[in-house]
Amino acid sequence: MNKKMLTCGIFVGGAIGAAAALLYAPLSGKELRKQMRESKDEWVKIANEFKTNATELKESVTKLSQDGKEIIKELATDVKTAVEEWQHEIEPTKEAMQSEIKNIQKTIAELENKLQEGKETIRPS
């Protein structure tokens, strides 16, 4: 695609340069018209090449955008599948961790109760 853009740029630049050269050349009106008639075929050729390159560029961009959409859809599907597999794989570990957290919370509650009981028995009357 970059080669096509470069080619298109060269043709456009050449056309602009040729037009500028014709307009700023110190020629009489008659000589300028004669030179323009002689270079008419070259101008038509450049315009046709520009049109062809622009069409090819448009087709390339369209194809690239379609390919990009397909790749993004495939990537999204792959990521979704990978996340679902990961969630399935970690489920046993997740359940074990939740159970362990409940056991730790229960142990902490028991220790707090024992500490409260110990404070009550130590207080002087």
N, CA, C and O of each residue as an XYZ file, in Angstrom:
500
protein
N       0.822     -1.176      0.000
C       0.000      0.000      0.000
C       0.872      1.247      0.000
O       0.489      2.234     -0.630
N       2.014      1.262      0.666
C       2.880      2.434      0.698
C       3.475      2.721     -0.674
O       3.669      3.883     -1.031
N       3.769      1.669     -1.453
C       4.309      1.864     -2.794
C       3.279      2.551     -3.683
O       3.616      3.413     -4.495
N       2.029      2.159     -3.518
C       0.969      2.774     -4.311
C       0.812      4.245     -3.953
O       0.623      5.093     -4.825
N       0.891      4.533     -2.673
C       0.759      5.925     -2.235
C       1.937      6.750     -2.751
O       1.762      7.898     -3.159
N       3.136      6.166     -2.731
C       4.320      6.856     -3.224
C       4.180      7.127     -4.719
O       4.453      8.233     -5.185
N       3.755      6.113     -5.465
C       3.560      6.271     -6.906
C       2.525      7.356     -7.183
O       2.712      8.205     -8.054
N       1.440      7.313     -6.435
C       0.388      8.324     -6.601
C       0.951      9.712     -6.302
O       0.680     10.667     -7.030
N       1.722      9.818     -5.245
C       2.318     11.107     -4.885
C       3.277     11.615     -5.940
O       3.322     12.811     -6.230
N       4.047     10.697     -6.514
C       4.990     11.095     -7.567
C       4.232     11.639     -8.778
O       4.610     12.661     -9.350
N       3.147     10.939     -9.164
C       2.375     11.403    -10.316
C       1.703     12.744    -10.044
O       1.716     13.635    -10.892
N       1.128     12.879     -8.881
C       0.466     14.142     -8.546
C       1.495     15.272     -8.497
O       1.267     16.362     -9.021
N       2.636     14.987     -7.853
C       3.693     16.000     -7.782
C       4.215     16.364     -9.156
O       4.475     17.531     -9.448
N       4.366     15.345    -10.002
C       4.823     15.609    -11.372
C       3.832     16.449    -12.143
O       4.212     17.356    -12.883
N       2.553     16.142    -11.965
C       1.512     16.901    -12.667
C       1.503     18.350    -12.200
O       1.402     19.270    -13.010
N       1.606     18.545    -10.909
C       1.615     19.910    -10.367
C       2.856     20.658    -10.836
O       2.789     21.830    -11.205
N       4.002     19.954    -10.816
C       5.249     20.575    -11.286
C       5.173     20.949    -12.758
O       5.615     22.025    -13.160
N       4.609     20.052    -13.556
C       4.478     20.345    -14.985
C       3.555     21.538    -15.217
O       3.838     22.404    -16.045
N       2.451     21.571    -14.478
C       1.519     22.696    -14.619
C       2.189     24.003    -14.217
O       2.025     25.023    -14.885
N       2.935     23.968    -13.135
C       3.623     25.188    -12.689
C       4.660     25.622    -13.711
O       4.801     26.813    -13.988
N       5.386     24.664    -14.271
C       6.394     24.995    -15.283
C       5.750     25.623    -16.505
O       6.275     26.585    -17.066
N       4.608     25.078    -16.921
C       3.926     25.632    -18.091
C       3.417     27.044    -17.829
O       3.530     27.925    -18.682
N       2.863     27.248    -16.655
C       2.267     28.551    -16.363
C       3.313     29.639    -16.113
O       3.063     30.812    -16.388
N       4.459     29.265    -15.605
C       5.475     30.274    -15.293
C       6.566     30.380    -16.367
O       7.474     31.204    -16.257
N       6.473     29.556    -17.386
C       7.476     29.605    -18.459
C       7.278     30.882    -19.281
O       6.143     31.293    -19.524
N       8.345     31.492    -19.697
C       8.221     32.735    -20.492
C       7.898     32.431    -21.960
O       8.727     32.630    -22.848
N       6.689     31.950    -22.189
C       6.251     31.651    -23.548
C       5.107     32.576    -23.933
O       4.396     33.106    -23.080
N       4.951     32.755    -25.217
C       3.801     33.533    -25.682
C       2.570     32.650    -25.581
O       2.680     31.438    -25.398
N       1.413     33.252    -25.700
C       0.166     32.503    -25.618
C       0.078     31.421    -26.681
O      -0.393     30.315    -26.415
N       0.533     31.742    -27.889
C       0.482     30.797    -28.995
C       1.399     29.608    -28.709
O       1.015     28.453    -28.890
N       2.603     29.909    -28.265
C       3.569     28.843    -27.961
C       3.072     27.983    -26.793
O       3.236     26.763    -26.805
N       2.472     28.614    -25.798
C       1.953     27.886    -24.627
C       0.828     26.945    -25.044
O       0.784     25.795    -24.608
N      -0.088     27.437    -25.896
C      -1.181     26.578    -26.360
C      -0.637     25.403    -27.163
O      -1.126     24.282    -27.018
N       0.341     25.633    -27.989
C       0.949     24.564    -28.790
C       1.588     23.534    -27.862
O       1.412     22.329    -28.043
N       2.318     24.009    -26.886
C       2.987     23.091    -25.942
C       1.951     22.294    -25.142
O       2.151     21.111    -24.868
N       0.845     22.947    -24.772
C      -0.198     22.245    -24.022
C      -0.861     21.181    -24.881
O      -1.169     20.097    -24.386
N      -1.088     21.471    -26.170
C      -1.666     20.467    -27.067
C      -0.729     19.272    -27.198
O      -1.173     18.124    -27.220
N       0.550     19.547    -27.285
C       1.529     18.470    -27.428
C       1.624     17.619    -26.158
O       1.873     16.415    -26.230
N       1.432     18.232    -25.030
C       1.559     17.477    -23.775
C       0.221     16.948    -23.274
O       0.136     16.362    -22.194
N      -0.836     17.164    -24.083
C      -2.170     16.711    -23.694
C      -2.199     15.213    -23.445
O      -2.770     14.766    -22.450
N      -1.596     14.428    -24.329
C      -1.584     12.972    -24.166
C      -0.886     12.572    -22.864
O      -1.313     11.649    -22.170
N       0.164     13.266    -22.560
C       0.897     12.972    -21.318
C       0.023     13.288    -20.101
O       0.014     12.545    -19.120
N      -0.701     14.389    -20.180
C      -1.595     14.763    -19.084
C      -2.719     13.736    -18.921
O      -3.075     13.368    -17.801
N      -3.268     13.283    -20.034
C      -4.332     12.271    -19.993
C      -3.794     10.985    -19.385
O      -4.462     10.350    -18.569
N      -2.595     10.605    -19.778
C      -1.968      9.391    -19.245
C      -1.766      9.529    -17.736
O      -2.063      8.599    -16.986
N      -1.271     10.659    -17.295
C      -1.058     10.891    -15.862
C      -2.387     10.847    -15.112
O      -2.473     10.266    -14.031
N      -3.425     11.461    -15.687
C      -4.745     11.463    -15.035
C      -5.296     10.047    -14.935
O      -5.857      9.672    -13.906
N      -5.138      9.252    -16.004
C      -5.617      7.869    -15.972
C      -4.852      7.035    -14.946
O      -5.447      6.237    -14.221
N      -3.541      7.220    -14.889
C      -2.740      6.497    -13.896
C      -3.145      6.910    -12.485
O      -3.222      6.073    -11.585
N      -3.399      8.185    -12.300
C      -3.835      8.667    -10.987
C      -5.172      8.032    -10.610
O      -5.363      7.611     -9.470
N      -6.094      7.966    -11.567
C      -7.394      7.364    -11.319
C      -7.240      5.889    -10.963
O      -7.863      5.405    -10.019
N      -6.409      5.177    -11.721
C      -6.175      3.750    -11.457
C      -5.561      3.556    -10.072
O      -5.996      2.692     -9.310
N      -4.556      4.358     -9.753
C      -3.905      4.238     -8.440
C      -4.870      4.578     -7.305
O      -4.847      3.943     -6.251
N      -5.708      5.572     -7.524
C      -6.677      5.941     -6.490
C      -7.684      4.814     -6.284
O      -8.068      4.525     -5.151
N      -8.108      4.185     -7.360
C      -9.044      3.060     -7.259
C      -8.393      1.893     -6.532
O      -9.008      1.284     -5.657
N      -7.155      1.580     -6.890
C      -6.432      0.489     -6.213
C      -6.241      0.801     -4.738
O      -6.378     -0.081     -3.891
N      -5.929      2.037     -4.435
C      -5.747      2.437     -3.041
C      -7.051      2.275     -2.269
O      -7.051      1.777     -1.143
N      -8.155      2.691     -2.868
C      -9.463      2.546     -2.222
C      -9.772      1.080     -1.966
O     -10.230      0.720     -0.881
N      -9.522      0.226     -2.965
C      -9.767     -1.209     -2.804
C      -8.876     -1.806     -1.715
O      -9.324     -2.647     -0.935
N      -7.620     -1.375     -1.661
C      -6.703     -1.874     -0.635
C      -7.168     -1.471      0.763
O      -7.127     -2.278      1.691
N      -7.606     -0.236      0.908
C      -8.085      0.232      2.215
C      -9.354     -0.524      2.614
O      -9.520     -0.891      3.777
N     -10.236     -0.754      1.660
C     -11.465     -1.504      1.945
C     -11.142     -2.918      2.383
O     -11.697     -3.411      3.366
N     -10.243     -3.577      1.658
C      -9.859     -4.950      2.003
C      -9.170     -4.980      3.366
O      -9.429     -5.871      4.175
N      -8.303     -4.019      3.618
C      -7.606     -3.963      4.895
C      -8.587     -3.775      6.044
O      -8.437     -4.405      7.091
N      -9.584     -2.923      5.868
C     -10.559     -2.706      6.937
C     -11.402     -3.956      7.162
O     -11.732     -4.282      8.303
N     -11.753     -4.659      6.087
C     -12.507     -5.904      6.234
C     -11.665     -6.964      6.940
O     -12.152     -7.663      7.829
N     -10.399     -7.080      6.538
C      -9.504     -8.034      7.198
C      -9.338     -7.690      8.669
O      -9.305     -8.574      9.525
N      -9.234     -6.393      8.955
C      -9.099     -5.953     10.347
C     -10.314     -6.326     11.173
O     -10.180     -6.767     12.315
N     -11.497     -6.155     10.607
C     -12.724     -6.524     11.322
C     -12.737     -8.011     11.631
O     -13.094     -8.416     12.738
N     -12.346     -8.830     10.650
C     -12.327    -10.277     10.855
C     -11.308    -10.659     11.924
O     -11.581    -11.510     12.771
N     -10.152    -10.039     11.886
C      -9.113    -10.346     12.871
C      -9.579     -9.953     14.266
O      -9.355    -10.689     15.227
N     -10.224     -8.803     14.381
C     -10.711     -8.360     15.693
C     -11.782     -9.306     16.214
O     -11.805     -9.617     17.404
N     -12.679     -9.772     15.327
C     -13.703    -10.727     15.756
C     -13.059    -12.019     16.246
O     -13.451    -12.556     17.282
N     -12.076    -12.519     15.506
C     -11.385    -13.745     15.905
C     -10.663    -13.545     17.235
O     -10.705    -14.412     18.108
N     -10.008    -12.409     17.380
C      -9.287    -12.119     18.621
C     -10.251    -12.043     19.799
O      -9.960    -12.576     20.870
N     -11.388    -11.391     19.613
C     -12.377    -11.278     20.684
C     -12.893    -12.661     21.078
O     -13.061    -12.946     22.264
N     -13.143    -13.513     20.095
C     -13.603    -14.872     20.382
C     -12.535    -15.651     21.135
O     -12.842    -16.355     22.097
N     -11.282    -15.530     20.706
C     -10.182    -16.231     21.374
C     -10.017    -15.759     22.818
O      -9.816    -16.573     23.720
N     -10.100    -14.453     23.033
C      -9.961    -13.913     24.391
C     -11.112    -14.388     25.269
O     -10.900    -14.771     26.420
N     -12.314    -14.366     24.738
C     -13.481    -14.816     25.496
C     -13.323    -16.286     25.884
O     -13.589    -16.658     27.027
N     -12.898    -17.109     24.952
C     -12.687    -18.531     25.224
C     -11.602    -18.725     26.283
O     -11.764    -19.534     27.196
N     -10.509    -17.994     26.166
C      -9.408    -18.114     27.127
C      -9.866    -17.709     28.528
O      -9.499    -18.363     29.504
N     -10.658    -16.645     28.644
C     -11.153    -16.200     29.951
C     -12.095    -17.239     30.540
O     -12.030    -17.532     31.734
N     -12.966    -17.796     29.713
C     -13.890    -18.826     30.205
C     -13.125    -20.056     30.689
O     -13.460    -20.621     31.730
N     -12.098    -20.477     29.943
C     -11.279    -21.615     30.364
C     -10.556    -21.309     31.672
O     -10.490    -22.157     32.562
N     -10.014    -20.100     31.787
C      -9.301    -19.705     32.999
C     -10.245    -19.715     34.199
O      -9.883    -20.202     35.269
N     -11.448    -19.180     34.025
C     -12.423    -19.167     35.112
C     -12.789    -20.589     35.518
O     -12.948    -20.879     36.704
N     -12.922    -21.464     34.547
C     -13.244    -22.860     34.843
C     -12.090    -23.531     35.596
O     -12.315    -24.312     36.521
N     -10.863    -23.223     35.194
C      -9.690    -23.823     35.827
C      -9.499    -23.345     37.264
O      -9.059    -24.119     38.114
N      -9.821    -22.090     37.547
C      -9.575    -21.564     38.893
C     -10.739    -21.794     39.842
O     -10.619    -21.491     41.029
N     -11.851    -22.314     39.367
C     -13.039    -22.500     40.214
C     -12.738    -23.343     41.462
O     -13.127    -22.942     42.559
N     -12.054    -24.506     41.337
C     -11.752    -25.281     42.550
C     -10.875    -24.492     43.537
O     -11.093    -24.548     44.747
N      -9.905    -23.771     43.021
C      -9.029    -22.982     43.886
C      -9.814    -21.857     44.549
O      -9.597    -21.546     45.720
N     -10.707    -21.262     43.812
C     -11.536    -20.175     44.343
C     -12.406    -20.686     45.495
O     -12.505    -20.048     46.543
N     -13.029    -21.836     45.286
C     -13.878    -22.406     46.329
C     -13.059    -22.778     47.563
O     -13.502    -22.566     48.692
N     -11.861    -23.335     47.348
C     -10.992    -23.703     48.472
C     -10.567    -22.456     49.246
O     -10.524    -22.473     50.476
N     -10.255    -21.382     48.536
C      -9.858    -20.133     49.205
C     -11.012    -19.550     50.007
O     -10.805    -19.065     51.119
N     -12.222    -19.590     49.461
C     -13.378    -19.077     50.187
C     -13.619    -19.886     51.459
O     -13.937    -19.326     52.508
N     -13.469    -21.183     51.362
C     -13.633    -22.048     52.534
C     -12.573    -21.732     53.581
O     -12.874    -21.660     54.772
N     -11.348    -21.547     53.142
C     -10.247    -21.240     54.059
C     -10.470    -19.878     54.728
O     -10.188    -19.724     55.916
N     -10.958    -18.916     53.999
C     -11.244    -17.590     54.576
C     -12.319    -17.708     55.652
O     -12.214    -17.077     56.704
N     -13.341    -18.505     55.399
C     -14.391    -18.700     56.403
C     -13.808    -19.344     57.667
O     -14.152    -18.957     58.784
N     -12.926    -20.324     57.480
C     -12.287    -20.967     58.639
C     -11.440    -19.968     59.424
O     -11.453    -19.978     60.655
N     -10.713    -19.116     58.731
C      -9.883    -18.098     59.404
C     -10.773    -17.114     60.160
O     -10.460    -16.745     61.291
N     -11.872    -16.688     59.551
C     -12.786    -15.765     60.219
C     -13.378    -16.415     61.477
O     -13.536    -15.756     62.505
N     -13.698    -17.683     61.390
C     -14.245    -18.412     62.540
C     -13.204    -18.499     63.652
O     -13.520    -18.300     64.826
N     -11.961    -18.798     63.275
C     -10.881    -18.895     64.273
C     -10.645    -17.540     64.934
O     -10.439    -17.478     66.146
N     -10.670    -16.477     64.177
C     -10.478    -15.128     64.738
C     -11.604    -14.805     65.715
O     -11.360    -14.251     66.787
N     -12.831    -15.147     65.348
C     -13.973    -14.892     66.239
C     -13.816    -15.678     67.542
O     -14.108    -15.153     68.617
N     -13.365    -16.911     67.458
C     -13.151    -17.723     68.666
C     -12.060    -17.121     69.541
O     -12.197    -17.073     70.763
N     -10.975    -16.661     68.917
C      -9.883    -16.041     69.685
C     -10.352    -14.756     70.361
O      -9.976    -14.485     71.501
N     -11.164    -13.968     69.675
C     -11.691    -12.741     70.273
C     -12.565    -13.074     71.473
O     -12.503    -12.389     72.494
N     -13.379    -14.121     71.360
C     -14.221    -14.533     72.487
C     -13.364    -14.974     73.677
O     -13.662    -14.615     74.816
N     -12.316    -15.739     73.429
C     -11.432    -16.210     74.501
C     -10.731    -15.031     75.171
O     -10.568    -14.999     76.391
N     -10.315    -14.053     74.342
C      -9.673    -12.873     74.914
C     -10.645    -12.105     75.805
O     -10.262    -11.637     76.877
N     -11.874    -11.974     75.380
C     -12.891    -11.295     76.185
C     -13.115    -12.041     77.498
O     -13.203    -11.422     78.558
N     -13.209    -13.362     77.429
C     -13.409    -14.167     78.639
C     -12.215    -14.017     79.576
O     -12.383    -13.915     80.791
N     -11.003    -14.004     79.004
C      -9.797    -13.858     79.817
C      -9.731    -12.500     80.487
O      -9.266    -12.420     81.624
N     -10.161    -11.452     79.859
C     -10.156    -10.114     80.447
C     -11.147    -10.036     81.595
O     -10.883     -9.386     82.606
N     -12.279    -10.693     81.442
C     -13.307    -10.652     82.470
C     -12.848    -11.386     83.728
O     -13.188    -10.971     84.836
N     -12.085    -12.463     83.580
C     -11.627    -13.248     84.748
C     -10.445    -12.560     85.429
O     -10.221    -12.791     86.617
N      -9.700    -11.744     84.740
C      -8.527    -11.094     85.308
C      -8.919     -9.829     86.052
O      -8.161     -9.422     86.932
N     -10.001     -9.195     85.782
C     -10.383     -7.931     86.409
C     -10.540     -8.103     87.909
O     -11.178     -9.045     88.380
N      -9.945     -7.171     88.653
C     -10.109     -7.224     90.109
C     -11.513     -6.722     90.530
O     -12.094     -5.836     89.903
N     -12.007     -7.307     91.578
C     -13.326     -6.916     92.042
C     -13.263     -5.860     93.098
O     -14.300     -5.421     93.595
